[in-house]
Amino acid sequence: MVSEGGPLAEQQGAMAQNVYGPGVRIGNWNEDVYLEEELMKDFLEKRDKGKLLIQRSRRLKQNLLRPMQLSVTEDGYIHYGDKVMLVNPDDPDTEADVFLRGDLSLCMTPDEIQSHLKDELEVPCGLSAVQAKTPIGRNTFIILSVHRDATGQVLRYGQDFCLGITGGFDNKMLYLSSDHRTLLKSSKRSWLQEVYLTDEVSHMNCWQAAFPDPQLRLEYEGFPVPANAKILINHCHTNRGLAAHRHLFLSTYFGKEAEVVAHTYLDSHRVEKPRNHWMLVTGNPRDASSSILDLPKPPAEDTRAMEQAMGLDTQ
């Protein structure tokens, strides 16, 4: 007679532990197989139709970063229909707490979450200022007339105009707009008047160019707006100037960028500060894919005289 703890009991216990092998299916194995097949089928269908999140995000980024060609001015002035960049020029005397130096261009900034879900621009769309001198889809604006078709005519100080942008899309046009600040609608960081892009045409889209010097501002009313020169861009409905906040950054789809608002900053002499200074930058006549900012600056006259005095002038 074999005891309970003998070799037979050990053999039966080992057989009980190895009842299921690798090929044995347990549980709701049939449902799991069908579920995996349906997930794979759904994935392949979305991939073929281009509806995957990564595909949508890639198409949106390709349009926003698509190279654009700016208009080249022949007479030195801005015309209706011109494609330009709005650039806040660098100022060495700005505050020490800024985190972005250099020339900043106004760029459209789609919502970070929506940009991963859709391949189209969501309206209203935000704006920011970026260190970008190359004209691309997100920073190339079009000078548009408000009341009638004035394509080709010179833009003048005091005239209403719109700033449109396509974002690199062929059948899309958004307009630079602003409205009074409310408790529910304001800029994200400074809580000032918000600037945004919308597809609705209204009086909220109207802007005017003004001469930077307030003592000569009235005298320049009606004069042509020069290209690549400092001007002020004021919102007609709220009488607030377009401003770039170099000391406040936004976490956007493309990284950290400066905030843009509609607010007029005046110094002790009632003169607009560099935050409100902008340039309508045109294209480089030597290179169609760049702007006039890429042209080398000629040396100053006093620098040339000093080089000649020191014998450094090789000409």
C-alpha positions in Angstrom: 0.0 0.0 0.0 1.4 3.4 -1.1 1.4 6.3 1.4 -0.2 9.6 0.6 3.1 11.3 0.3 4.7 8.7 -2.1 5.9 9.0 -5.7 2.4 8.4 -7.1 1.0 11.5 -5.4 3.9 13.6 -6.7 3.3 12.3 -10.2 -0.4 13.1 -10.1 0.3 16.7 -8.8 2.7 17.3 -11.6 0.2 16.2 -14.2 -2.4 18.5 -12.6 -0.1 21.5 -13.0 0.6 20.9 -16.7 -3.1 20.5 -17.8 -2.9 23.5 -20.2 -0.2 23.8 -22.8 0.8 26.8 -25.0 -1.8 25.9 -27.7 -4.8 25.7 -25.4 -7.2 28.6 -25.5 -9.0 29.7 -22.4 -11.6 32.3 -21.5 -13.4 34.3 -24.2 -10.7 33.5 -26.7 -13.0 33.7 -29.7 -14.2 37.2 -28.8 -10.6 38.4 -28.3 -9.7 37.1 -31.8 -12.6 38.9 -33.4 -11.8 42.1 -31.5 -8.2 42.1 -32.7 -9.4 41.5 -36.2 -11.9 44.4 -36.0 -9.2 46.8 -34.6 -6.8 45.9 -37.3 -9.5 46.3 -39.9 -10.5 49.7 -38.5 -6.8 50.8 -38.4 -6.2 49.8 -42.1 -9.4 51.5 -43.2 -8.4 54.8 -41.5 -4.9 54.6 -42.8 -6.1 54.1 -46.4 -8.4 57.1 -46.0 -5.8 59.2 -44.3 -7.8 59.7 -41.1 -5.1 58.6 -38.6 -4.2 61.2 -36.1 -0.6 61.3 -37.2 -1.6 61.7 -40.8 -4.0 64.6 -40.0 -1.3 66.3 -37.9 1.3 65.8 -40.6 -1.0 67.4 -43.3 -1.7 70.4 -41.1 1.9 70.9 -40.4 2.9 70.6 -44.0 0.4 73.3 -45.0 1.4 75.7 -42.2 5.1 75.3 -43.0 4.7 75.4 -46.7 7.1 77.8 -48.3 5.4 81.0 -49.6 6.5 83.8 -51.9 6.2 87.4 -50.8 5.3 90.3 -53.1 8.3 92.3 -54.4 7.7 96.1 -54.3 8.9 98.1 -57.2 8.1 101.6 -55.9 8.8 101.0 -52.2 5.2 101.1 -51.1 2.6 98.6 -50.0 -0.3 97.8 -52.3 -3.6 96.0 -51.9 -3.2 92.4 -52.8 0.5 92.2 -51.7 1.7 89.2 -49.7 3.7 90.4 -46.8 5.0 89.4 -43.4 4.1 91.4 -40.2 7.4 91.8 -38.3 7.9 93.3 -34.9 11.5 94.7 -35.3 14.1 94.0 -32.6 14.8 96.9 -30.3 18.1 96.8 -28.2 16.5 99.1 -25.5 13.7 96.8 -24.6 13.1 95.4 -21.2 15.6 92.9 -19.7 13.0 90.2 -18.9 12.2 89.4 -22.6 12.8 85.8 -23.6 12.7 86.3 -27.4 15.1 88.7 -29.1 15.5 89.6 -32.8 12.8 90.3 -35.3 9.5 88.5 -34.6 7.0 87.7 -37.3 3.2 87.4 -36.6 2.1 83.8 -37.1 -1.1 81.9 -36.9 -1.1 79.3 -34.0 -3.8 76.6 -34.1 -4.9 75.0 -30.8 -2.5 72.3 -29.7 -5.2 69.7 -29.0 -7.3 70.4 -32.1 -4.2 70.3 -34.3 -3.7 66.6 -33.5 -7.4 65.8 -34.2 -8.0 67.7 -37.4 -6.2 68.5 -40.6 -8.1 71.7 -41.1 -7.8 75.1 -39.3 -10.1 75.5 -36.4 -11.7 79.0 -36.0 -11.2 81.1 -34.2 -7.5 80.5 -34.5 -4.8 82.1 -32.2 -1.8 84.1 -33.0 1.8 84.4 -31.7 5.1 86.1 -32.6 8.0 83.9 -33.7 11.6 84.3 -34.7 11.0 83.4 -38.3 12.3 85.4 -41.3 11.4 82.8 -44.0 7.9 83.3 -45.5 5.8 80.2 -44.8 2.1 79.5 -44.7 1.6 80.5 -41.1 3.2 84.0 -41.3 2.3 85.2 -44.8 -0.5 87.7 -44.8 -2.4 89.4 -47.7 -3.4 93.1 -47.7 -7.1 93.2 -48.6 -9.5 96.0 -49.3 -12.5 96.5 -47.0 -15.2 98.2 -49.2 -14.2 97.5 -52.8 -11.8 95.7 -55.0 -8.6 97.8 -54.9 -6.0 95.3 -56.0 -2.9 97.0 -57.1 -3.6 100.3 -55.6 -1.3 101.9 -53.0 -2.2 101.5 -49.3 -2.3 104.8 -47.5 -2.1 106.0 -43.9 -5.6 106.2 -42.4 -7.2 103.8 -44.9 -9.1 100.8 -43.7 -7.7 97.4 -44.7 -7.9 93.8 -43.8 -5.1 91.3 -43.2 -6.0 87.8 -44.6 -4.1 84.6 -44.3 -4.6 81.2 -45.9 -2.3 79.2 -43.7 -0.9 77.3 -46.7 -4.4 76.0 -47.7 -5.8 76.6 -51.2 -9.5 77.2 -50.3 -9.2 78.9 -46.9 -9.1 82.6 -45.9 -8.9 83.8 -42.3 -9.0 87.4 -41.2 -7.1 89.2 -38.5 -9.7 90.3 -36.0 -10.1 91.7 -32.5 -12.8 92.7 -30.1 -13.3 94.4 -26.7 -12.0 92.4 -23.7 -14.6 90.7 -21.5 -14.5 88.4 -18.5 -14.8 85.4 -20.8 -12.7 86.6 -23.7 -9.2 87.9 -23.3 -5.6 87.1 -24.0 -4.2 84.0 -22.3 -1.3 85.5 -20.4 -1.8 89.2 -20.0 -5.6 89.2 -19.9 -5.7 92.1 -22.4 -7.6 92.5 -25.6 -7.4 89.3 -27.6 -6.3 89.1 -31.3 -7.5 86.1 -33.3 -8.2 84.8 -36.8 -11.7 84.2 -38.0 -13.5 83.4 -41.3 -16.3 85.9 -40.7 -16.1 89.2 -42.6 -17.2 92.1 -40.4 -16.0 95.4 -39.0 -13.9 93.5 -36.5 -11.4 92.8 -39.4 -10.7 96.5 -40.1 -7.2 97.9 -39.4 -5.4 101.1 -40.1 -1.7 102.0 -40.5 -0.4 105.1 -38.7 2.9 106.9 -38.7 5.0 106.2 -35.6 5.8 109.8 -34.7 2.7 111.4 -33.2 3.9 114.9 -34.0 3.9 114.1 -37.7 1.0 111.6 -37.7 -1.6 114.0 -39.0 0.7 115.3 -41.7 1.2 111.8 -43.1 -2.5 111.0 -43.4 -3.2 110.0 -46.9 0.4 109.3 -47.8 1.4 105.9 -49.1 2.5 103.3 -46.6 6.2 102.4 -47.1 7.3 98.8 -47.3 9.8 97.5 -44.7 9.5 100.6 -42.5 8.2 100.9 -39.0 4.5 101.7 -38.7 1.7 101.3 -36.2 -1.2 99.0 -36.9 -4.4 100.0 -35.1 -7.7 98.2 -34.8 -10.5 100.5 -36.1 -13.3 99.3 -33.9 -11.4 99.4 -30.5 -8.6 101.9 -31.4 -6.0 99.5 -29.9 -2.6 99.0 -31.4 -1.3 95.6 -32.4 1.4 94.6 -29.8 3.9 91.8 -29.3 4.7 90.7 -25.7 8.3 89.5 -25.8 8.2 88.8 -22.1 5.2 86.5 -22.1 5.4 83.1 -23.8 2.7 80.7 -25.0 3.1 76.9 -25.2 1.9 76.3 -28.7 1.9 73.4 -31.2 5.3 74.6 -32.4 6.9 75.3 -29.0 7.3 78.4 -26.9 6.2 81.6 -28.7 5.5 85.2 -27.7 2.0 86.5 -27.1 0.3 89.0 -29.4 -2.5 91.3 -28.2 -4.3 94.5 -29.1 -3.1 97.1 -26.7 -1.5 100.5 -27.1 1.7 101.1 -24.9 2.7 104.7 -24.4 5.8 106.1 -22.8 6.1 109.3 -20.7 6.0 111.4 -23.9 2.8 109.8 -25.2 4.7 107.9 -27.9 4.0 104.3 -28.7 6.6 101.9 -27.4 8.5 99.3 -29.6 5.9 96.7 -28.7 3.5 98.5 -31.1 6.0 98.9 -33.9 5.5 96.7 -37.0 6.9 96.4 -40.5 5.1 95.1 -43.6 8.0 93.1 -45.0 8.0 92.3 -48.7 9.9 89.8 -50.8 13.6 89.7 -51.6 14.1 90.6 -55.3 17.2 88.4 -55.5 15.6 85.3 -54.0 11.9 84.6 -54.4 11.9 82.2 -51.4 13.1 84.8 -48.8 12.2 88.2 -47.5 13.9 91.6 -47.7 15.2 91.0 -44.2 17.7 88.5 -45.7 19.4 91.1 -47.7 22.8 92.2 -46.2 22.7 95.6 -44.7 25.1 98.2 -46.2 27.7 99.5 -43.7 27.0 102.9 -42.2 28.7 106.0 -43.6 30.6 106.6 -40.4 31.8 103.0 -40.4 33.1 103.4 -43.9 35.0 106.5 -43.0 36.5 104.8 -39.9 37.6 101.8 -42.0 39.2 104.2 -44.6 41.0 106.1 -41.8 42.4 102.9 -40.3 43.4 101.5 -43.7 40.9 98.6 -43.5 39.0 99.6 -46.7 40.1 97.1 -49.4 38.2 98.8 -52.2 
